[in-house]
Amino acid sequence: MAERFPIYRYETQHPDGGSEARYSFAPMEGVGYAGRGSATSAGDADTPATEARPAGYLEAPAGSHIVNVEPPTLEVPGRGQVDVSAVIGVTDGETSELSDVVRWHPEG
């Protein structure tokens, strides 16, 4: 039997007025991103974010489990870690070899 994992989407607001969509396994805003940043960034602890909303769900083989809430990453038996953002098409990445194993079902 396949496992189902709900995915949530929220937007972060940057000081320059831009926004960025982020995805998570957690139904709360910013879980896991606080304090993460690049060498030129202070992190996201003070970055405003919208309320997380359901974006859809992933269907993965039985025994799959969450490795990271954000960025969303699954461990799939026999396949290793899977970048969920690439599977749902919001980042670059090769997922063709996973299309028969992990399936994205968008909301609505």
C-alpha positions as CSV (number, residue, x, y, z in Angstrom):
1,M,0.0,0.0,0.0
2,A,1.3,3.5,-0.9
3,E,2.0,6.2,1.6
4,R,0.4,9.6,1.3
5,F,2.2,12.8,2.4
6,P,0.4,16.2,2.4
7,I,2.4,19.1,1.0
8,Y,1.7,22.7,2.1
9,R,2.6,26.0,0.3
10,Y,3.3,29.4,1.8
11,E,4.9,32.6,0.5
12,T,7.7,34.5,2.2
13,Q,7.9,38.3,1.8
14,H,11.4,39.8,1.2
15,P,12.3,43.3,2.3
16,D,12.6,44.4,-1.4
17,G,8.9,43.6,-1.9
18,G,9.4,40.3,-3.7
19,S,7.9,37.0,-2.6
20,E,9.0,33.4,-2.8
21,A,6.9,30.3,-2.7
22,R,8.0,27.6,-0.3
23,Y,6.8,24.1,0.2
24,S,6.7,22.0,3.4
25,F,5.4,18.8,5.0
26,A,4.4,21.0,8.0
27,P,1.1,22.8,8.0
28,M,2.7,25.7,9.8
29,E,4.6,28.6,8.2
30,G,8.4,28.6,8.1
31,V,9.0,25.4,10.1
32,G,12.6,24.3,9.4
33,Y,13.6,27.5,7.5
34,A,14.2,29.8,10.5
35,G,17.8,30.6,10.7
36,R,18.8,29.0,7.5
37,G,20.5,31.2,5.0
38,S,23.4,31.6,2.6
39,A,26.8,33.1,3.3
40,T,25.3,36.5,2.3
41,S,22.0,36.1,4.2
42,A,21.2,36.4,7.8
43,G,18.6,33.6,7.5
44,D,14.9,33.6,7.5
45,A,14.0,33.9,11.1
46,D,12.5,37.4,10.7
47,T,11.1,36.9,7.2
48,P,7.3,37.4,7.1
49,A,5.3,34.5,5.6
50,T,1.7,33.8,4.7
51,E,-0.3,31.1,6.2
52,A,0.5,27.7,4.9
53,R,-2.2,26.2,2.7
54,P,-2.6,22.7,1.3
55,A,-0.9,22.3,-2.1
56,G,-1.6,18.6,-2.7
57,Y,0.0,15.4,-1.7
58,L,2.7,12.9,-2.7
59,E,2.1,9.2,-3.1
60,A,5.2,7.1,-2.4
61,P,5.9,3.4,-1.9
62,A,5.1,1.9,1.5
63,G,7.9,2.4,4.0
64,S,8.8,5.9,2.6
65,H,9.3,8.5,5.4
66,I,10.1,12.2,5.8
67,V,13.8,13.0,6.1
68,N,13.4,16.9,6.2
69,V,10.3,18.9,6.7
70,E,11.8,21.9,4.8
71,P,13.0,21.7,2.2
72,P,10.7,18.7,1.8
73,T,12.7,15.5,1.4
74,L,11.5,11.8,1.5
75,E,13.5,8.6,2.0
76,V,12.1,6.1,-0.5
77,P,13.1,2.4,0.1
78,G,15.5,1.3,-2.6
79,R,15.7,4.8,-4.1
80,G,17.3,6.9,-1.4
81,Q,16.4,10.5,-0.7
82,V,14.0,12.3,-3.0
83,D,13.9,16.1,-3.4
84,V,10.2,16.7,-3.2
85,S,10.5,20.2,-4.7
86,A,11.9,18.7,-7.9
87,V,9.1,16.1,-8.0
88,I,6.4,18.7,-7.8
89,G,8.2,20.9,-10.4
90,V,9.1,24.0,-8.4
91,T,12.9,23.6,-8.7
92,D,15.3,22.2,-11.2
93,G,16.1,18.6,-10.9
94,E,15.8,15.3,-12.7
95,T,12.9,13.2,-11.6
96,S,12.0,11.1,-14.6
97,E,13.4,7.9,-12.9
98,L,11.0,8.5,-10.0
99,S,7.8,9.2,-12.0
100,D,6.7,5.6,-11.6
101,V,7.6,5.6,-7.9
102,V,6.7,9.0,-6.4
103,R,3.6,10.8,-7.7
104,W,2.5,14.4,-7.2
105,H,-1.3,15.1,-6.9
106,P,-1.8,18.9,-6.8
107,E,-4.7,20.3,-4.8
108,G,-7.9,21.2,-6.7
